[in-house]
Amino acid sequence: MSDIHVPPRPSLVTKILRLRRGPWENIATILIGLGVVMLMQPYSATAYAYSFITILAGTILFAIVSHFPE
């Protein structure tokens, strides 16, 4: 018999939890910026209507992510 050890493949949850503060902060910042652009544009009323929700989601995500380890 062989004593070859094959480590288990990490699950999707493990891969997501392995991410650190940096990438998640970038995503949250981009989301906030997208919401601000949606708020200031004069072309689409739908984008304007969803801008507050987008900014709020980015802000909440940033507040949660700021507690992640570096």
C-alpha positions as CSV (number, residue, x, y, z in Angstrom):
1,M,0.0,0.0,0.0
2,S,1.1,3.5,-0.6
3,D,1.1,6.3,2.0
4,I,0.2,9.1,-0.4
5,H,-1.8,11.8,1.3
6,V,-4.1,13.7,-0.9
7,P,-5.5,16.8,0.8
8,P,-9.2,17.5,0.4
9,R,-10.4,20.1,-2.0
10,P,-11.6,23.3,-0.3
11,S,-15.3,24.0,-0.6
12,L,-16.7,27.2,-2.0
13,V,-17.4,28.5,1.5
14,T,-13.8,27.9,2.5
15,K,-12.6,29.8,-0.6
16,I,-14.8,32.7,0.2
17,L,-13.9,32.9,3.8
18,R,-10.2,32.6,2.9
19,L,-10.4,36.1,1.2
20,R,-9.0,38.8,3.3
21,R,-9.9,42.4,3.9
22,G,-8.2,43.9,0.9
23,P,-10.2,42.4,-2.0
24,W,-13.5,42.8,-0.1
25,E,-12.8,46.4,0.7
26,N,-12.1,47.1,-3.0
27,I,-15.5,45.5,-3.9
28,A,-17.3,47.6,-1.3
29,T,-15.6,50.8,-2.5
30,I,-16.5,50.0,-6.1
31,L,-20.1,49.4,-5.1
32,I,-20.3,52.7,-3.2
33,G,-18.7,54.5,-6.2
34,L,-21.2,52.9,-8.6
35,G,-24.1,54.0,-6.4
36,V,-22.8,57.6,-6.4
37,V,-22.5,57.5,-10.2
38,M,-26.0,56.2,-10.4
39,L,-27.2,59.0,-8.2
40,M,-25.6,61.7,-10.3
41,Q,-26.5,60.6,-13.8
42,P,-29.3,62.4,-15.6
43,Y,-30.4,59.6,-18.0
44,S,-32.1,56.8,-16.2
45,A,-34.7,57.2,-13.5
46,T,-34.4,53.5,-12.7
47,A,-30.7,53.8,-12.0
48,Y,-31.4,56.9,-9.8
49,A,-34.1,54.9,-7.9
50,Y,-31.6,52.1,-7.1
51,S,-28.7,54.4,-6.3
52,F,-29.5,54.7,-2.6
53,I,-29.8,50.9,-2.1
54,T,-26.5,50.4,-3.9
55,I,-24.7,53.0,-1.7
56,L,-26.3,51.5,1.4
57,A,-25.3,47.9,0.4
58,G,-21.7,49.1,-0.3
59,T,-21.5,50.9,3.1
60,I,-22.9,48.0,5.0
61,L,-20.4,45.6,3.2
62,F,-17.6,48.0,4.0
63,A,-18.5,48.1,7.7
64,I,-18.6,44.3,7.9
65,V,-15.4,43.8,5.9
66,S,-13.5,46.3,8.0
67,H,-13.6,43.7,10.8
68,F,-12.0,40.9,8.6
69,P,-8.4,40.0,9.3
70,E,-5.7,41.5,7.0
